[in-house]
Amino acid sequence: MITYPNVKVNLGLSVLRKRQDGYHDIETLFVPCLDRRDCLEIIPSDGYSETAASLFSRFGAFRSVSGHPAIAQGITEDGRVMVTLGRGEGVHWDPLEDLSVKAYLLLAEDFDLPSVKIFLEKRSPVGAGLGGGSADAAFALKMLSEMFALGLDETALAQYAARLGSDCPFFIYNRPMFGQGRGELLSEYELPRGDLRIRLFIPDGIFVSTREAYAGIVPRERRDCAPAPLREVLRLPVEEWRGKLVNDFEETVFAAHPELAALKDSIYERGAVYASMSGSGSALFGVFRES
């Protein structure tokens, strides 16, 4: 089975308070974005791969400028999962720690899953606030449930996904969802229909870790004057979002990376009706009216 996990953007992101467990309560509107998609294939261990030949022909002998291999493989000690990752910018993490593998291992705790091979081409940027790894995990859960007739509905899959990461449950639904808690508490949200298109802008060479993004951030409950509540702003016409629909991470991330603030300005200059950083960065996006 082959699927194409897409990324997401955040329309507004409010950091409300720090929790006793060390996480933060947030509010955000998750929206799917099809500008960037990975290619994920999962097959039984004795099955035929439709993507392996392409992965090895394009990445097998190539080494990225980062010095990391463009293709990396791993196999679990019990031999139940063999994973192959391909990425033009290099694979700088242990393949067995990839979230697609963790999705299999999580389901294997409760179901007698057959051995599988996983082939993943990473086309989405890593560490850009777009949730590419979370998407891979969620799509893997959905694929495994369908392949092996596990009978898991969206609610059950989202519960598994929440154990893999805060953004993962959204990708089970993969439609606009209002996120609360760590981002895992989701409710349906209908965006206004219209001639709007989201375009991604990925800066070269800038990686923003979640830890960096949270460093120095002041939660809204501790501010003397906090921006308007997110749901209230989202009800405004899109043309009124500028300056009101706020990603709270922009203040600290733009201070450390002023070139991202300049990129946001340039997106408006290109005609966007709204522009923002997604998640904790570094990717930005623009909302454009299509003519």
N, C-alpha and C positions, 0 to 999 in steps of 0.2 A: 504494500500500500504506500502511495506517495501523496503527501500533502505539502502545502506551501504556507508555513506559518508567517503571518504578517505582523507588523509592528503596531504600536499605538501612540497616540499623543494625548496630552493632558490639557483639557480646556479649563484653565484655572487650577491652582493647587494651593490649598490653605493648610498651613501647619498650625494646628490648634493648640496642642499641649504635649508635654512629654509624659509618658506613662511610667508606671512603676516597674514595668518589665523592660524598660530601656528603649522601647519603640516610641513613636510619636503618633498621636491621633491626627488624621488628615481628612480633608474633604477634597474631592476632585471629580471631574467628569472624564472618564476614559472613553476614547473614541478610536475605533480601528482605522488604520491607515495602510493602504495597499501600495504605497510608493516603494517600500522595501519588503521583500519576502525571502525567507530561507527556503531551502528544498530539503524535506525530511522524508526518508524512506525507511520503513520497518518491514522486515520479511522474516519468516521462520528461518531457522539456522540452515535448513537444507533447501531454501528457496533460491530463486534466481533474481539477482538485482538488476533493475533497469537503469540505475544511476552510477553504479560502481565504475564502469568502464570510462564514463565521462569524467568522473572525479579524478581517477588516476591518470588519465591522458592529459588533463589540464593542470593538475597540481602535483603529480607524483615525483617529478624531477625538479620541481621549482622550489626555491627557498626565498622567502620574502625578504624585503629590505630590513625588516626588524631582526633578522637572524633566526627567527623561529620557523620551523618547518611549515609549509603550506598544507601539508596533509599529515595527520597523526592518527594512530590507531591504538586501541587498547582492548583487552579481554579480561573479564572478571575471573577471579581465581577458580570459581566453579564452572567456568566456561559457558555460562548461560547467556551472556551478552558479549557480542563483539561489536565494537563501535569504530566507525571511520569518520573523521571530521576533515573537511576541506575548507580553507579560507585563504583568499589571496593575500591578506595582510599578515598571515601567519597564525598558527594555533599556539597560544602561549599558556594554555591551561591543560591539566591532565584530562585526557578524553574520558576517563572513567568518572570524573567529577562533573561532566556535562549534565545539565538538567534533564536532557532527554533520557540519559541512562538512569538518573535518579528516579525519574517517573516510572520506569520499568521496575526498579528495585522496590519502590513503594508499593506498587500493586502486587508484586510478588510476595509481599508479606501476608496478603489476604487471599490470593488466588494462586492456583497451580499453573503458572504460565509456562508455555513451551520456551525453549531457547530461541533467541532472535539475533538478527544482525541489524544494526542501525547505521544508516548512511546519512550524514548531515552536511550540506553545503551551507556555510554561514555567509549570507549575503548582506544581512543587516549589520549595522555597526555595533561594536561592543563598547559598553560604558558610555552610551550616549543618551540615556534616559528614555529609550524607545521600547524597552521590554522585550528585546529579541530573544533572550534566553528563556524568559518566562513563557513566551509564545511557544517555543520549542517544547517546553515541558508540558504545557497544556494540550498542545496538539498531539504529543506522544500519548498522553493519557487517553484522549478521545480515540486515537487510532487503535491502541491496544484493547480498549473496551470493545470496539467494533470488530476487530480481527478475531478476537477469541470469545466473542459473545458473552461478555461479562455482565451485561444487562444494567450498566450504570447510567442513570439519567444525568441531566446537567447539574442538578443539586448535589448528587453524590460525587460526581467528578470534581465539582468546585470545592468540595470538602477535602478531597485528596490534594487538589491543586494548592489550597491554602497552606498545606504542610510543606510545600516546596518553595513558596515565596509569596510576598504580599501582592504582586501584580498578577500572579498566575491564574487565580480564579476568573479574572476578567476575560482572559483568552478562551476559557471554556465557552462563554456566551458569545464573545467576539461581536458585540453590538454595543451601541452607546449605553454605558452604565454609570450611575452615580456611585462613587466609592467613598466609604467611611471607615472608621477604625484605622487599621494599618493600610487600608485600601482593599481589604478582602471582604468587607461587608458591602454588598452590591444591591442596587435597586434599579429597575428599569427607568430609562430616561429617553424621551422622544425629542430629538433635535428638530428645529423647524426645517421643513423641506424647502429646497430652493436650488439655485444655480451656483452652489458653493463647492470649492475644491480645496483640499489640503495638500500643500506641497512641502516636502522636507528640505532642509538645508543642513548638510553635515559638514562641520568644520574639520579641516585636516589637522591631525596631530594634537588634538585637545581631548584629553580624557578627564572626566570629572567623577571621582569616586563618591559614593553616597556619604561616606564619612566626611569628605571635604565639603560637600554641599550642606551638611547639617552643622558644620563648625561655625559658630558665631550666629546662627539663626535665632531669632527671638520669636517664640510661639505667640500666636495672636492673643491668647488669654493674658499675656504679660505686657502687652502694648497699651500705651495710653490711648492711642487712636488707631484702631485696626480698620482695614478696608471693609467694604460692605460684604455681607454674607454671600457666599458663592451662588447659591440658588437664586438669590435676588438679582445678581448681576446677569446670570445666564438668561433670565427672562427678557433682558433688554434686546433691542435689535442688534444684530452683529456689528453694524457700523458704530455702535456706541460702546463696544467692549474695550476699545483701546484706552489704556490708563485705568480701567476699572476691573477688568477680568485679569487677576494678578496670579502669577506663579511666585510664591514666597521665596523660592530658592534663587530667583534672579538677583536679588539684592546682594547676597554673599558671593554667588558664582560670578556675576559680572564684575564685582570688585576685584576678584582674583584673575579674571580673564576678560579684560576690557574689550578685546577683539570680538567677543560674543555680543556685547552691547552694540558694537558697530555693525555686526552682522544683522541684528534685529532692526536697526535703523534702515539698513539697505533693503530689507525685505519690504518694509513700508514704501521705500522709494520705488520698488518694482511694482507697486500697485496693490499690495495686500490690504484688505480691510481690517485684518487683525493679525498680529504676529506675537509669538511667545516662545520661550524655551519649553521643552517637553521634559516632564519629570524633573530629575536632578541634573539634567544636562549631560552632554554638551550640545545635543542636536536642537535646532530651532525649526519652527514651521510657520508657514503663512497660510491664512485663509483668504482665498481669492474668489471674486465674482467671475464666473466664466461668461464670456461674451458670446 
